[in-house]
Amino acid sequence: MPTTTQLQATSANALYPPRVVAPEAALPIWRFLPAFLSNPLRTLPRAVYEEPLCSPPNFGGRMAWVTAPDLVERILLEDHEAFPKSPIERRIFAAVLGEGILTAEGQSWRWQRRTVAPLFRHQEIVALVPAMARVADEWSRRLSAGTAGRIRRIDEDMTDATFDLLAATIFAGATEAEQAALKHHIGAYLGHTSWDVAFELLQIPDWVWHPSQPAMHHHARRLQRTISAVLSRERAAGFPSGGLMTKLGTAKDPQTGEPMSDALVCNNLLTFAAAGHETTAKALTWTLYLLARAPDWQDRVSEEVVRVAGAGPIKAEHLDDLVVTRRVLKESMRLYPPAPVLGRMTTKPVELGGQTFTAGAILVIPVWAIQRHRALWDDPDRFDPDRFLPEREAAMKRTQFMPFGFGPRTCIGMSFAMMEATVLLAALVRDNRFGWDGRHEPEPVSRVTLRAKGGMPLHVEAR
């Protein structure tokens, strides 16, 4: 069975980009494991895209896929303390992120969230837009230079561009070699996570060896060693480079005045690096692919940016007027959510959607499937940015579209990520034209973030 398909459009202008073909029924265990290791999205049966909740028979009631907006809202918001993060995330990230804000629970998480929240206020993020624009303009010129008729690996370009932006706003004190090491080891670490996720779902203890363990341990050690060296040097010099590292290194709990330990600062810097780098890079990669396949929308974005910002840098005051650009980004993140799956667990027996789960059951919230669910979206596999016209977006259920999660644990860097992506996309599409090669239809692959199998080759030429 093919894993992706390009559906035939009923209209010459309709675009149905690649998707993962769902198996008709939940896979038996002997097929589940190899499919999951190849691409976890291949294990989501058809019912996940059609039903409010379903459980695979392989797991004896220890797991369920939850897609109904009311059930998701209950888990992530109304009763969120009864549904902590699943042990999957801790198993994946403990070696790198320790007790940082992504993996912490309870009082530790609340303390870190209070301490970090002021760093992501709107006025703090807006102040970073000039730095974002400088990186966007530099990358726009780089793509324009001598690229006529040339194919570029846009996935690699976007990885480099978003990390350059982080280097300007978060890791200003890191050397080029340290920045390169962080970029490499973050991506490599995430690429090896499927074994840990599969083993946790199958309740295999974390002391059992799997083929990705040596590589994950290597990349985790290098990340911790690199970021610790940067932080130690910056602290010893009095944080001369500024940026988020300085703010984290000097932050104090607004209630108690307690500062973060260096270990927590390092863990959170790596958290923001992975969230602000990998996820935004993937969002931009898929967005440029969609615009290459839908040149009419690409032209609309380019024309809007020229009208709003002219040929100069994208400024903070331009962002609210880039309405088409933001609609395209949202539709891209609907079809290709950068973080395609969320996980929670039960702490006690609970009834959910007519089913009873024991304590310790894993509840998988497949954002990928929710944002393509047949009961929630009209023609869900079609690319249509007009879904996010204000009146249509206002009618959506709150957990129908959630590329940054939902509830108290919504991604704290959501505003940063949207500004970053908008500034980069606006500059790149205003100055360059992106074209499809007519052949490559990448399979979306879940590796914590949503990657394009085989990369993303696109034609690029200056406008």
N, C-alpha and C positions, 0 to 999 in steps of 0.2 A: 504494500500500500504506500503511495506517496505521502510524504510528510507535509508538503506544502502544495498549494494549488493556486493557479491564477484563474479565478472565475471569469467567465465570459460576461461582459457587460451588456445590459439591454439597451443602454444608451451610449452613443459614441463618446460622451464626456464622462461617463461613470468609471470610477477606478475601484477595482477590488484587489487590493495588494495581497501579497502572500500571507497565509495564515497556517496554523498547524491543524492538520486534519485529525479530528477526534475519533478514537476507536468507538465502535457502536456500544460496547459495554466495558465495564471495568476489567482491566487486564488481570489474568491469573498471575500468581506471584512469580512464576517462572518467566513470564514475559514482562512483568512490571519492573523488575530490577534492571535488566539491560536497557529497557526503554527509558527508565528514569535517569540512568547514568548518561545516556546519550543526550536526552533533552527531557527534563521533567514535564514540560507541557504536553509531551506525547502521551502521558499517562492520564490526562483529564478526559474521561469518557464524555460522550455526547450529552448525557443527562446533566452534567455540570453546567452546560450552556443553556439548559432548558428548565431545570428544576430549582426549587428554593434551597434544597439541602439534599445531599445524597452521601451515602457511606459505601466505601468499597468493601466487598465481602471478604477480601483477603485479610483484613485487619481486625476482625472480630469485634466491631464496634469501638475500637480504640481510635478511630480517625473519621473525620467527615469533612466534605467540602461544603462550605456555607456561602451561598450567593444571594439570598433574599435580602434586600436592603434593610428591612426591619430587624432581621436576625443579626446582620452585620452591625447595625447601629447599637443593638443591645450589647453585643460582645465588646465593641470598641469604645462605646460611650456610656450607656446607661448603667451597665454592670461591669465596667472595665476592671475594677479591682478583683472581681471574681474570675476574670479571664486574663491572667498574666501572659506575657510572651511565652511562646512554646520553648522547650529546651533546645529546639533546632538552632535558633539564633545563637544561643550561648555556646553550643557545640561548635558552630562554624567560626564564631568570632572571638571566643575567649582568649585564644593565643595572641590576638592582635589588639583587641579593644578592651580586654580586661573588664573592669567594672565601669566603663564609660557610659555615657548617657544612652547609647543604643541598647546595651545589654543589661543595665542596672534595673532593679525593681524596687518598689516600696520607697522607704525614706531616702535611700541613696539616690534613687532616680529623681525624687521630688526636690532634693537639695541641689542636685546638679542642674535640673531644669530651671529653678529659681535663679541660680548663679549665672547661667549662660543666657537666659532669655533677654536681658538688657542688651547683649551684644548683637541681637538680631532684630532690634526694633527698626521700624521703617526708616527713621532718619539715619540710623547707622548704616543701613544697607544702601540708601540713596547716596550717601557720601562716597561709596565705592564705585558708582557708575562711571566716573571719569577714567578710573583704572581699567574697568571692564571695556570701555570704549577704545582705549589705547591698544589693548590686546586684540580686540575685534578688528580694528583698522589694520593693525600689523598683519593679522592672518588673512584679511581680505586682500591686501596687496600681495602677500606671498602666494595665494591661490591664483591671483590674476597674472602674475609674472610668468610669461612664456608658457602658458598652459593651453593655448588654443588647440583644440582637437585632442588633448591629452587626457588619459584616464588617470585619476588619482584614487588612492585608498582613503576615502573620506572618513571611514571609521578611525583610521590612524591619525588623520589630520585633526579630527574633533577631539580625540584623546589628548593630543599635544596642545591644542588650543585651549581646552578647558583647564588643563594643568598649568599652562602659562598664566591663565587668569588667576588660578589659586596661588601660584607663586607670587603674583603681584599683590594679592590681598590677604593671604594667610601665611605663606612660607617665605616672606620677604627676606628673612635672615638665613635661609639655606643657600648653600653654594649650588652651582649648576650641577655638579656631580651628585650632590645630595638630592636635589629635585629630581634628577633622572632616576636615581635609585628608588625614591618614593613612588614615582609614576610606574616604573616597571614592576615593582614588587606588589603594589596594590592590585594591578590588573592580573598578574600571575597568580596571586593568592586566590582571588575570586574565581579564577578559571578552574580551580581544583576542588570546589566545594560540594559537588554532587554526591560524592561518596559519603560525606558526613551527613548530609540531609537524608539520603536513603537509609543509612544505618540507623539514624535516630527514629525514622518512621517504622523501621522493622524491629526497633527496640534492641539493637545490638550494642553492647556496652562500648564506651569510648576507648577502652583499653585494647579492643580488638583491632589489629592492624588492617589497613587497606592501602591500595597502591598509591593514593595521593598524599598519604601522611608525610613521607620524607620531604616532598616539595613544599607542602604547606608549612611545616615546621621551619624549613629554611627561609621561606619568604617572610614568615612572622618574625623570626629573629632579626633579619635584616631591616625590616620596617621599624621594629622597636629600637634597635641599635642606632639607626639613622636619626629618627625623630628625637631620641634622648640626647644625642650629641648636639643637635641644633638647639634644643631648648636649653641645655646646660650652658652653651656658649652665649646664647642671647641673655640668659638670666645673669650670668657673670658680668656681662658688659652693660647691664642696666636696660635691656630691651631697646637697643638703638634703632632697630628697623621698623618698629611699629607693626600695624596690621593685627589680625586676629590672634596671632601667637602672643603678642604683647598683652592684648586684652584678656586672653584666657590666663596667661601667666600672672597677671596682677588682679584678676577678678576675685571678689569676695561675696559670700552669701549675703544678700541684702537684709536678711533677718538676724543672722548671727555674727556677721563679719568674718567668718571663717574662710580662708583661702583654699584653693584646690591644691592638692599634693602634686608634685611633678609627675607622678605616675598617672594621675587622672588627667592632667593637662595633656600629656602625650597620648593617652587613650582617646581623648576627645578631639585632638588635632587630627589623628588618623581617622576618626569617625567622620569628621567634616570633610576630610580629603576624599574618602571613598564616596560619601554622599554627594559632595559638590563637584566631584570630578567624574567618576564613573557614570553616575546616573545622568548628569547633564550631557556628557559626551554621547551616551547612547540615545538620549532624546533628540539631540541635534542630528545624529547620524540617520535615524529613521525619518526625521522631518525632511532632511535634504533628499533622501530617497523618494519620499512621497511627492515632493515638489518636482523632482526630476521626472516622475511618472505623470504628474498633473501640471504641465507647463502653464496652463491658464491661471492656476492659483499661484504659481511661482511669479508670473508677471504681475498679478494683483499685489503680492507682497512687495515686490520691487517698486512698483509705482507708488504704493502707499508710503514707503520709506523715503523716497525722493520727495514726495509732497510734504511729508511731515518734517524731515530732517535735512533735506537738501543733500549736498555732497559732503557735509561736515560730519563730525563725530556725533554719535547717538548720545543725547543728553537725557538726564532724568526727567525733564519736563516733556520730552517727546513720548515717553513710554505709554502714557494713558491714551495717546492718539494713535498708537499702532494697533488698532483693533483687529484688523485682518491678520496681521502677523501673530497676534496672541491666539486668535481662533484657530489658525493653522497649527500652532504649537499644541494647543489643547486636543485637537482632533488626532494629531500624531500620538500624543501620550495616551489617548483613549485606545487607539488601535495597538500601540506598542508601548505599554507602560514600562518606564525604566526599571521599576521594582515590581515584577509581575505577581508576587505572592507575599501574603502576610500570614503569620502563624500565631495562634494563641492556644492555651490549654485550659482544661477545667481543673479547679482546685477541690471540687466536691461533686457528688452526683448532681446532675442538672438535666432538666427537660428542655429541649430545644427543637422547635419545628416538629413536634409530635414524636421525637425520638428521645430516649433517655441515654445519657452518657455517664460513665463512671468517672471518678476523680482520675486525673492524669490523661484523659483523652486529648488528642491533638485535633484542633479545629483549624483547618486550612482555609484561608480566605483568598481565593484565586482572583486577584484583581484583573488579571488577563482575561478570565472568563466572564467576570461580572461586567466588564466594559465591552463585551461582545454578546451579552446574554439576550436570548430571543425574546424574553418577557419584558426586557427593559429598553431595548433599542429597536427602532425601525430600520430594517435592512442593515444589521449591525456590522457586516464585513465591508461595507462601502465607505470610502473616504469622502467625508462631507463636512468641511469646517463650519458650514452654516448650522450644524447642530448646536453650535455655541454662540449663536445670536443671543443677545441678552434675554429676550422673552422666552426662548426655548431652554436656555440654561437655567433660568429661574424656575422652570417647571420640573426640573430633574429632582429626583430623590437625593438626599444628602450623601448617601453611600453608593450612588450609581456611578459616580466618576470620582475616583480618589487616587490619583497617581502619587500623592504624597502621604497616603494613609488618611486616618480620620480619628477624631477624639483627642483626648489629652496627649496621646503619643504621636500626633501628626508630626511629620518631619519639621523640626525647628528651623531648618534652613530653607523652607519652602519659598519664602519671598526672595531670598538670595538666589536660589536656583532659577526662579522664573525671570528675574531681572537679568541674570547672567545669560540665560538661553535667549531671551528676547533681544538683548543687545547684540549678541553674536550672530543670531539668525538675520537680524535686520541688516547689519553691515555686510554679511557674506552674500545675501541674495540681492541687495541693492547693486553691488559691484560686480557680481559674477553670475553666470548662467550655468546651471547644473543639468546634465543630461544623462538619461539612462542608456546603457549599452545595448538594450534590446534583448538581452539574454539572461542576465543574472537576476534570479528571484530568490533572495536569501530566506532561509528558514529562520524564524525567530527562536532563539535558544535561551533558556533560562539558566543563568549562572549567577544567582543572586540578582544581578542586573540582566537586562534583556539584550543579548548580543545577536549579531547577524552572522549566521553560519557562512563561512567563506569570505567574511569581510564585506565591505561596501564600495565596490569600484564604480565611480561616476565620472563622466566627462565634465570638465570644467573649462570655461573660457570667460575672459573678461567681457563685460557688457559694453 
